[in-house]
Amino acid sequence: MRSARVSVGRRSLTLLVGGLLFLALDFGAKSLDRWLRPPPAPQTHLSIRVAHPEYDHGIRPNAVGTESYGSQRAEYFSNSLGLRDEKIRDVPLCSNVPRFLFMGDSMTEAGPVSWNQTFVGRLQDRWHGRAEVLNGAVADFGPVLILPKLKDLLDEKGLQVDQVVIVLNPSVLRTSFTYVPSQGGKIEHHPYGPYHGQASFFARTDKLECWLEANVEKKFVLLGALVRNARLSYRRIHPLTRSMDRFKSWVEQGFSDDPEEQRLISEGTRRTLESLDQIYEFLASKKVALGVVFLPWPKTLASLNPPLLPERLDTWAKERGVTYLNLLPFFLREGSPEEVVARYYLKNDNHLTEAGHERVATWLADPRNGLFAERTQISTK
């Protein structure tokens, strides 16, 4: 009997020592790999991004740093107005050529893409000396944040522009819920949007996943891979455990068979158009033209059901005489959805490749597409 207990104890000790040895070797292998192939120096993302009292977050003026996203990496400069630019520079408040201000989110800001490869940078190069193009886009910006930023630029700073071009994509269905004006007029950030009733649960799952990524997946080879695969598999099987997964399908496709999600799509669209109305009225008071562009996501291209948002944008723009360009059919004319996504979008992502930026710049610049108001037409000389 005693011999059996000793045998069990030895096996347990062997398993414990073996497990600890495995973890030590696994951790050592990862450490050696990081020493032989050191990761890029930490990006200065936090020094570029700053909080703002009126529109939640923005860009530090006259800053330089590096933006990275997955395999994408680029130098990032901001100008004196706190807008992404080709280099640090002072932007005069007036211009003697037509000046266009682009507004949008990370698809337009395109931080991890070199400036001259973004569609805004390409337009600036194309019209050099004949027009000036400014990029006022900021990651996670929708119309509800664009309005106070425009007021800051045009009212507070006194910037003069001829036309504002707002580039929208399906993410506005999410940001219309996650950024909400308070009764005092300030913008409040509600990260869980319509799912705020489950905020404490989502906060715990977000915290757990962040801990696993930082302390296990990035520090071990085999164990890290096992944990990552298990975590992602669990999310696929139980997609309602993360707030981002709750948003994902109906925001990306702009359509849902689920009545509650379809209600959220309708409400998000209504809020987006309401914010656009406020922007339109503000710019009209400044005698500044407005143009709106819809830029689809990969799931939008592949959806069998037409999304609600671009259709409502078309009606809204016609009723107000606003120039509007829906790029969804432009992309679909380039090939099958699978071919278009592979060519123009980053793998497993909603952001554009450099080829995608080139196509968008070409479509926007084509005078036949009528994006730019007649009074702001660019000289052909």
QUIZI-V391204 format. One record per helix or strand. SS is the DSSP state (@ for helix, = for strand). FROM is the first residue (numbers start at 1). LEN is the number of residues. If there is no record, write none. Layout:
ss->SS from->FROM len->LEN
ss->SS from->FROM len->LEN
//
This chain:
ss->@ from->2 len->35
ss->@ from->45 len->4
ss->= from->49 len->4
ss->= from->56 len->4
ss->= from->64 len->6
ss->= from->72 len->7
ss->= from->84 len->2
ss->= from->98 len->6
ss->@ from->106 len->4
ss->@ from->115 len->3
ss->@ from->119 len->8
ss->= from->131 len->5
ss->@ from->143 len->14
ss->= from->163 len->6
ss->@ from->172 len->7
ss->= from->179 len->3
ss->= from->187 len->3
ss->@ from->193 len->25
ss->@ from->222 len->16
ss->@ from->239 len->3
ss->@ from->243 len->11
ss->@ from->259 len->27
ss->= from->289 len->6
ss->@ from->298 len->5
ss->@ from->308 len->13
ss->= from->323 len->4
ss->@ from->328 len->5
ss->@ from->337 len->8
ss->= from->345 len->1
ss->= from->352 len->1
ss->@ from->354 len->12
ss->@ from->367 len->3
ss->@ from->374 len->3
//
